[in-house]
Amino acid sequence: MEHELKRFLPRQFANWPGTYMIEGGTDSRWADCRVIDISSAGAGLELHDAGDDATAGGHILVAVHLRGEIRNSRPDRDRGTRVGIQFADLGAAERAYLASLTQLDALW
């Protein structure tokens, strides 16, 4: 099954900055990473300071950093703030990936 997914969902070059944390790792903190390539089924990451915690079968949390401009802002029901943003400084890879999520009706 995994081999079939790779065939149908080719990865796109990304080069996006991000952060990660290895679940259950010896150092429960966020560290820098770079998303090298991505598809809707997975990604290739370059981890900084992963040490021995990055082993096959483990779980990882990844946050991708996409820059945006706040276009509108208002208070929300829970005393927070709701903002609408427009992505800024997206390269061709970022635009293509976001468009592919729309075409796949992906749920985040």
N, C-alpha and C positions, 0 to 999 in steps of 0.2 A: 504494500500500500504506500509506504513512504517513497519508494522509488517512483511509483506512478505520480504522486504529487509533485515530485521534483520535475518530472517530464512536463506536466501540465502547467506548472506555476514557476516559470523561470525567475530567478532572482535578478533584481535591477541594482546596478551600482548606486550607492547612497552617499557614503562619506559624511554622515551626520554625527554631530556631537551628542552625547547622552550621558546618563549615569546608570549604574547598576548596583544591585546588592544580591549576594548569594544567600539564598534562604538556608538557615541553619549553619551558616559559615562561622568560622572562629572569630571573625571581626564583623559584627553586624552594623556596618556603616555603608553609606553610599560612596561609590568611587567613580572616577571618570572612565568613559569608554567611547568607542567610535563604532557606529553602525557602518560596516563596510558595504554590505549588500542586503537586500530585503525582498521578500515576497509576502503574500498574504498567509503563507504557511510557515515562515521562519525567516531567520536573518543570520548573517555572519557578523560577529562582533569582534572587536579588538579590545580586550580588557586590560586596564591598567591596575597594577597591584593586586591581581587575583590570587596569587600564591597557590597553595595546594587545594583550595576550596573549589576551584572550577573543574569538577570531574564529571564525566559522562553519567547521566542519570540524575544529577542534581537539579535543583530548581533555581531559577534566577529571575529577579525583577528588573525590568529595563524601562527607563524613562528616556524618551527621545525629546530633544529640545528643538522646537520649531519656533522661529521668531515671528511675532505678529504686531500689528498696530491696533490699539483699542479704538474701535469705531463708535461704540455707544456703551453707556454705563448706567445702571440703575440699582437701587436697593432690591434685594430679593425677600421672600417671605421669612427666611430664617435669620434675618439680621445680617446677612452677608451682602455681597455685591455681585450682581450678574453683569458680565461684560460680553460684548460681541467683538470679535477680532477679525482682522483681515490679515492673512499670512503675508509676511514681508520677506524679501530676500530669498525666496525659494528658487532653487536651481531647477533645471529640467528634470532631474531624477526625483526630487520631492514632488513636483507637480504631477509627473507621470504616476508616481505611487499613489498619491491622493486620488487621482482620477481613476486608477484601477480599483480602489476601494469602493468608490461610488458605483462603478460598473458591476462589481460583484455583489452589491447591496450588503457590504460588510457591516457588521455590528461591532461597535467599540464598547 
